[in-house]
Amino acid sequence: MTQAYIFDAIRTPRTKARDEGELHDLTPYDLLNSLYKALEQRTRLDPEQVGDVILGCATQAGEQAANIAKTSTLYAGWPGRVPGITINRYCSSGIDAINMAAMKVICGMDQLVVAGGVEMMSRVAMLSDNPAPFIDAKLAVRMGMFMMGNGADLIASLYGYSREEVDAVALLSQQRAACARKHGYFKSIIPVTNPVKGCEVSQDQLIRESTSAESLAKMSAAFAELGAKGVDQLMLKDFTQLQEISHVHTAANSPAMADGAAILLIGSQAAAERLSQAPRARIVAMKNVNDDTRMVVGGCVAATQALMSEQGLTSNDIDLFEIHEAFGATILRCKQELGIDDSKLNVNGGCIALGHPLGATGAMMAGTLLDELERRNLKTGIVAASGAAGTGTALMIERV
């Protein structure tokens, strides 16, 4: 069987999804163009060799509509013959894009594929595509489609996670991300010039070094109001063992909305010979699952568990895990059910501190994982993400 390799993994910084965000003035096309050009320079890639471009994007509206995977390559001046496809498996889309690229290489359909994701949430707001299951209450009830934050509070309620425990996840994420930024651990970041604001953006913007247990404790519950409007009663109807829903999640222990993009170059050994470049890692295994739709954000745990089970592995066999900090309760469940120690889980922080540009996050995490495996001279890692409705995607890589 043909092996699929990762030749490079790069990303933009993650910045605030607001007008004052350092990337806000740029379009999604501008972000991707910066990455395409950097990829060409770093790998000596000839775009004529690219068999496909696969990008994740959760809100395909406005500037992110019209198959941005294809149109962004035209914007970048790549040959018109290069295909492109934009996918949406919610917040795991970036990992799904990598997995689909790997599958194309493994089956011999393509020799080189660019995969990743993009999400400019300051310009194309979440839900601006008017997704019926999230804005039509009757439809949501019929499908069992709860909003992500309410699903996270349900997980906390079912597993008995306290506000203090969930806040502790957020605090550790902030501390680790601040340390990683200070010491330059995020090697996959490509600086992006913003001519409107007159700055070069080279670091993640959302990290809050001043975060403390005291500041986290002062935050108010973010999803209690929506719960009081009927969501809590719907959940309690299904989960009769609960007396109430514990609203422990706040804006500070939930993932921060962000702008950003990321791409990886995936290819075969034959492609490596043409590029005259050694691959950085081998793709070992991939897995998609769907967890309980009502808990919404537990898919990353279920996907990681399923992947390790199929490979006959435990958490002791894996050097590092990069697991989507969908919410604080998701990480607590991950540690509890998978037995992953803090020493190998999200060692440079996660989405709570770094930000969550939906369709790009999974690809960003893959690059972060590879960077850290190389920095520590370790071998194997798993990256996994949750999406809405309980979706989950996992990927295992091994350094070459």
N, C-alpha and C positions, 0 to 999 in steps of 0.2 A: 504494500500500500504506500502511495506517495505521502510523505510527511509534509505538514504545513509548519512554516517557521515565521517568527516575527523578526523582521530586519530592523525596524525602527518604530518608536512610539513617541509622539510629540503632542504637545497641547499648548493652548494659550493660557495665560493666567485666568483665574476665575475672579470676576469682579461683581460689584453690587448690581442687582437688577433694578436700578433706579436711574433717573436722569443724570445724577451726579456720579454714576458708575464710570470707571475709567475707560471702559470699552463701549459705553452706550452709544456714542456718536458714530460708531462703525456698523455696517450692515453685516448680516451673517456671511454674505459673499466676501466681504473684506477679511473677516476672520479666517475663513477657509483658504482664501488666496494666500495669506501669510504662511499658513501651514503647508500648502502645496509647494510653494517656492522653497521653503526651508527643507522639505522632504527631498526635493530635487537636489539641493546643494549637499545635504548630508549623506545621501546614498548614491549620488550620481545617477539618479533615476531619469530615464527617458520616458516621458509620459506616453509615448507611442507603445511602450511595452505593457502598459496597464490594461488588464483584461476587464476590469469592472471597478466601480466606486460604489461602496455601500455605506450609507450614513443613517444613523438613528436621529430622529427628530420627533418629539412628542406632540408639539403644537404646529401642525403643518398649515399655517395660515399666513396671509400677508407676505412678508419678505421670506418666509420659510416655506411657502407653498410652491407648487409647480415643480415638484421633484428636485429639491435643492441639491441632491447628490449629482444630478446631471447638469443642472444649470450652473452650479458653482464651478464646475470644470470648464465650462464655456467662458465664464467670467474670468477665469485664471488663464485663459488662452491655450488650454490643452486641446489636443486634436478632437475634432467633432466625432470621430469614430469611437472614442472612449465612452462606453455605456455608464449609466448610473442609476441607482435605485435607492429611494428613501423608505425606511421602514419605521414602524411604530409598535413597539411592545412596551409602551409607557417608559418608565424610568430605567428599565434594563436594556433599552434599545441599543446603547453603545456596545454592550457586550454581545448582544445578538448580531450586530453588524460584523464584529470580529469573527464570531462563530460561523456565520454564513460565508464569510470570505474564506475561512479555513476549509469549510466543506467543499467549496468550489475548487480549491487547490487540491485537496485530498482526492477528489473524484476525477481530477485531470481536466476539468472544464476550463480552468485558467491557471496561469503560472504566477501571475502577480496581481494582487487585488489591494486597493486602498480601502480601509474600513475605519469607521469612527462615528462621530456624531457632532451635532451643533444645536445650541439652544441660546437664543438671545432674548431672555425673558423680560428685559427692560424695553424691548421694541415689539415683541410678540408675546403678549401676556398669556400665562396659563389660562386655559378655558376660553381664549378668544376665538377658538374654532367652534364654539358653541356645541360641545359634545353632549348629546341628548341624555345619555345615562347619568351624567353628573349634574345636569341642570333641570331635568324633568323628574320631579319627585316620584310620580306614579311609576314611571319607567324604572327609576332607580330601585324602588321597593320590589318591583316584579323581578328584577335581575339580581337583587341582593348586592347592589353596588353602593357601598358606603364611601364617603370621602376618606382620604388617607389618614388625616389626623384622628378622626373618630375611630378608625380601625386600629390605630396605634393605642388609643385609650382603652379599647376593648382588650387588646393583648395584655396591657398592664393590669387590667381588672382580672382577667382570667388567671394570670400567673402571679398575681399578688405583688407586683412591683410598686414600690413607693415613689413618691415625688423625689425624695432624697436620692434614691438609687438611680432614677432616670436623670436627675441633675448631675450626678457624679459622672455619668457617661459623657455628658456635654462638657463638663469641666476638663476631663482627661483629653477629650478631642481638641479642645482649644489649646491646652498646654502643649500637647504633642505637635500640633500644627504650627504653633508659634516657634517651637524649638526647631522644627524642620525648616521653616522659612529662614530663620536666623542663620542656620548653618548651611543653607544652600543645598538641601537634600533633594529638592524637586528638580532634578536634572532635565526632565522632559519638557520644561517650560520654554517656549519660544517667545522672546520679547515682541510686542506688537506696538507699532507707532500709531498714535491717535493725533492726527494733525489738527483736529478741531480743538481739543483741549491742550494741544502743544506738549504732549508728554509721550514718553516711551513706557509702556506698561510691561513690567518684567516680573512682578510678584503678585501672589494672590492677595486680594484686597479685603476679604471679609473676616479674616482672623481677628479675634478680639483678645489681645494679650492680657488685658485688665480683668478678664472674667474671673469671678471668685464664687465660692459656694454661697456667699451672702448675696451677691448680685443676682445669682440664679434664683435664689429663694424668693426674691422680691417680684419675680415675673408672675403675671396672672395666667390662668388656664386659657389656652387658645381656642379650645373646641367645646367648651361647656355650653356656650350659647346655642350653637348648632345642635348639640345634644338635647338641650331643653326644648327645641322646636319639634322633637319627635324622634330623632335618631336614637336617643338612649332607649326609648320605649321599644323601638323595633329590635334593638339588640337584646334587651332583657327578655323579650318574647321568645327569641331563639335560644338564649342561654339562661335557662331558668335557674341554674345554680347560683347566679349572681343576684344580689339584692339591689345593686346600683353600679353605675359606671364611674370609675375613678378617673377624673380628668386631671391627669398628672403632666400632660404635655403643654409646653409653652412655646413661644417663638424662639426661645433660647435653647431648648433641648430638642428642637425639630430642625430638619435640614434647611439651610438658608438658600433662598432663591438667588440664582446667579446667571451671569452671561459667560459663555465660553464655548470652545470647540476643541476637538482632539481627533487625530488620525493615526493609524498604524499602517505599516506596509507589511502585508502578509504574502508569502510566496513559497515556492518549491525549492528543492536543492538545485534544480536546473536553473532557476531564476537567480540563485545565489552565484552560480558560476558566470552568468551573463553580467550581473552587477559587479562581479569581482569583490564581493563583500560577504563576510561571514555573518550568519544570522545571530541574533542575540538570544533567542529562546525558541523552543519547540512547543507547539500546541499539543498537549497530551490527551485531554478529554474535555467534553462539553456536555452540558445538560440543561434542558428546559423542563420546568414543572409548573403546576398551578396549585398553590396552597388554598386554604379556605378563603373564599372570596370575601367573606364578612370581616376577616381580620386584615384584609387588604395588603398589608406591608410585610407579611411574613415569608414571602416567596424566596428571598435570598437564603434564609435558613434552610428551607425545604430543598432548594436546588443544591446547596452545598452538601447537605446530608445525602441526597440521592447520588450525587457525583462520587462522593467518597465511598459510598456503599458499593456502587458498581465497580469501582477500581480496587475494592478490597482494602481500603485505607481508613485510618483514624486520624484525628487531628494531630496525633503525635508524629505521623509520617510526613506532615506538611510543614515547611519552614516558616512561611508567612501567609497570612490571610488578609485580603483587602475586601471587607464586607461592607456593603452599602449601609451607611448610617441613615436608614430611612427615617427612623425616629429613635429616641433613647431606648424605648421598650424593645425594639427589634434587636438591638445589640445585646441587651440583657438576655433575651431569649436565645440568641445565637450562642452566647457563652454557656448558658445553662444546658441547652439541648445537644450542642456539638462538643462541649468540653474544651473550648478554645481558651487558652490562657491569654491574659492581657499582653504578655511579653511578645506574642506573635500576631496580635489582632490589631489592625489599623494603627500601626506603630508610629505613623506620621500624621495622625488625626484623620478625620473623615468629613463627610458632607455637612455635619452640624457646624463645624468650624470653617471648612474650606469653601462650602457652597455647593449647590446642586443644580447645575444647568441641564436638567432632565435628560434629554436624548444624548448628551455628550458625556454624562457622568461615568458610565460604565467604561468607556474607552479611556477616560482620564485615569480611573482607578487602575486599569491594566498597565498604563505607563508608570504610575506611581509604584505599583508592585514590582515591575521589572527593574526600575531604578534602585529600589531598596534591596532586592535580591543581589544585584550587582555590588552595591555599596558594602553589603555585609558578607559578600562572597558565599551566599547561600544558593540552593539549587531549585527547590520547588515552591510554587505558590498557587493559591486559588483566589480568584476574584469573582464576586457574585453580587447581584443586585436584585432588588424587588421592584415590581411595578404595580400599578393599580389592579384591582380585582384579583389579587393574590398571585400574580405572575411572578416567576423567578427564573433567573438565568445564571449559570455558573460556568467558569472556564478554569482549567488547570494548565499551568505552563511549567516548563522545565528549562533552566538555563543551559545553553549549549556550551 
